[in-house]
Amino acid sequence: MKKETKKYLNTTIPETLLREVRILAASEGVKVNALLEEALRDLIKKYEKKPRKST
């Protein structure tokens, strides 16, 4: 399987949310980035199932 090229993403999130993600990453033995990638992929799947609103 070909390794996907990654790009840098800079954003801000609430401090409490970041703390929770860091705790979850530590408890699961994974990096925060891995959890964020998983969350973004799940979010894309969620919205792909919904019909798009016309503007």
C-alpha positions as CSV (number, residue, x, y, z in Angstrom):
1,M,0.0,0.0,0.0
2,K,1.4,3.4,-1.0
3,K,2.0,5.8,1.9
4,E,-0.2,8.8,1.7
5,T,1.5,12.3,1.6
6,K,0.7,14.3,4.6
7,K,0.3,18.1,4.9
8,Y,0.6,20.3,7.9
9,L,-2.6,21.6,9.6
10,N,-2.7,24.3,12.2
11,T,-5.8,25.0,14.2
12,T,-7.1,25.9,17.6
13,I,-9.3,23.9,19.9
14,P,-10.6,24.4,23.4
15,E,-7.9,23.6,26.0
16,T,-10.2,21.1,27.7
17,L,-10.8,19.2,24.5
18,L,-7.0,19.0,23.8
19,R,-6.4,17.7,27.3
20,E,-9.0,15.0,26.8
21,V,-7.5,14.0,23.4
22,R,-4.0,13.8,25.0
23,I,-5.3,11.6,27.8
24,L,-7.1,9.3,25.4
25,A,-4.0,9.1,23.2
26,A,-1.9,8.1,26.2
27,S,-4.4,5.6,27.4
28,E,-4.6,4.0,24.0
29,G,-0.9,4.1,23.3
30,V,-1.2,6.2,20.1
31,K,-0.3,9.6,19.0
32,V,-2.7,12.5,19.2
33,N,-2.3,12.9,15.4
34,A,-3.6,9.3,14.9
35,L,-6.7,10.1,16.9
36,L,-7.3,13.3,15.0
37,E,-7.0,11.6,11.6
38,E,-9.4,8.9,12.8
39,A,-11.9,11.6,14.0
40,L,-11.7,13.5,10.7
41,R,-12.2,10.4,8.6
42,D,-15.2,9.5,10.7
43,L,-16.6,13.0,10.3
44,I,-16.2,12.8,6.5
45,K,-18.0,9.4,6.4
46,K,-20.8,10.9,8.5
47,Y,-21.4,13.8,6.2
48,E,-21.0,11.7,3.0
49,K,-24.1,9.8,4.0
50,K,-26.3,13.0,4.1
51,P,-27.7,14.7,1.0
52,R,-26.0,18.0,0.4
53,K,-28.0,21.2,1.0
54,S,-28.5,23.4,-2.0
55,T,-27.4,27.0,-1.6
